[in-house]
Amino acid sequence: MLFKCERKFAFCARAKENHAVNTNWKHLQELALTEIEATLEALPKPLREQTQKLPVTFEKVPNSGLQADGIEADTLGLFTGSEFADHGGTVLLPQIILFLENLWDFADEDEKVFCDEVHTTFLHELGHYFGLDEGDLTERGLD
């Protein structure tokens, strides 16, 4: 079963790019979406139910605003907002951002490696949502 009802995926393509790049961008989005849905299916039901409420957006690379805030240009993924345990009156809603072109470059343009990295990066950022720090994630092989 795919999680289409509450999952929110944003596809952010820049309009000024040429057709070949846009075709690759759409392909990367499709690969990433398929991998995330398979990852969600494998999660235990309680985690899957909470994760279904968390938006995931796809961007090519961190934008200039994120970079100005200290996010490196080659970052693979990012969790923003409050952790699950801290939900309350926060201004910034939690979300996961995956930077697909960075993941593609990291994978040396290999689709299998790309899908593996989407899987690992998504779980890494999901770990942050559930309150894990970098040390916790490294212990779990999600660094």
N, C-alpha and C positions, 0 to 999 in steps of 0.2 A: 504494500500500500504506500503510495506517495503522499507526502504531506503538502497538499496544495491549499487547504482551507485557511490555515492560520499563518503559514510560512509567507514571508514577505521578501521577495528578491527584487532588488533594483538593478536594472541594467543601464549603466551610464556610459554611453558611447558618445564621443565628440563628433559633431556633425561635419566638421571641416576635413576629416580624414578621407583618404581615398578608398575605393571599393575593396581592394585586396586586403587592406588592413581591417576594414569593417567586417569582411567575411571571416577573417581570422578571429577577430574579437567575438563575433557571434559563436564561432566554434568553441572558443575558450569558455564562454559563458555556458554553453550547453554541456561541455565536459564537466565544468565545476558544479553546475546544478545537479547533474546526474550523480556525481561523487558525494555531494552533500546529502542528497536524499538517501543514498545507500548507507552513508554513515549514520544518519538519523534512524534508519530502520534497524540498525544493529545496536542502538542504545537501549539500555533497560527502560521499561515503560515509564517509570517516574521521571527519569531524566529527559526522555523523549518528550513527554507532555510539557515540561517546563521549557525545553528548548524550542518547541514549536512556536512559542510566543515571542521569540527573540528574532528580530529582523536581521537578515544578512544582505549586505550590499556588495556588489562587484564594482570595483573601479580599476582603472588601468594601473595607475601608480599613485602614491600619495600626492595630493594637490599642494600648491604653494602655501596655502594656509596651514595644512598639517605639517609641512616641512618647517614653516616659520615657528611652529609650536614644538619643534625638536624631533619630529618623526623623520627618520632617515629615508632618503629617496628610494632605497632598495628594500624597504620593509615589505614583508610578505603578507601580513595580516595585522589587524588591529581590533582590540575590543575597546569600545567607548561606553561611557555611562556608568551607572552604579551596578555593583554586584547583585546577584539574586537576593542574598541575605539582607542587603541594605535598601531594598525598595522602600520608597516613602515619597517625600516631597522633593525629589530631585528634578533639576532643570533639564539635564541631558539624559534622554532615554537610552537604555542599553541597546547596543547593536554590535554586530561583527562586520568588519569591512575586510574583504579579501582583495588584494591587489594582483589581478590576474596576469598582467604583463610581467610583473616582477616574478611571480611564480613560474611563468612560462620560461623566462630567462634563466631562473634558478635551475629549472629542469632541463636546460640545454635543448629546449624545443622537442622533448620526448614526451608523447602523450601519456604513457604509463607513469613515468616519473612525475609529470605534472599532476595527474590524478592522485598519486600517493602524497604529494606535497599539499594539495588542496585538503586532503583528508587530515593530514597531520596538523596543518595550520589551522583548520577549522576546529579540531579538537583542542589545540593549544589555546585559541582564543575563547572557546567554550569553557575551558578550565578557568580562565580569568573570570568569566561570568559567574562561575560557581565558587569563586573566592580563592583559587589556587594562585600562588606566586610562582616566580620563575624557578625557584628551587624545587617546589612541588612538581612542576611540569617536567623538569629535567629528570627527576626521579622516575617519572612515568614514561620516559622516552619521548616526550613531546617538546623537545627543545629545538 
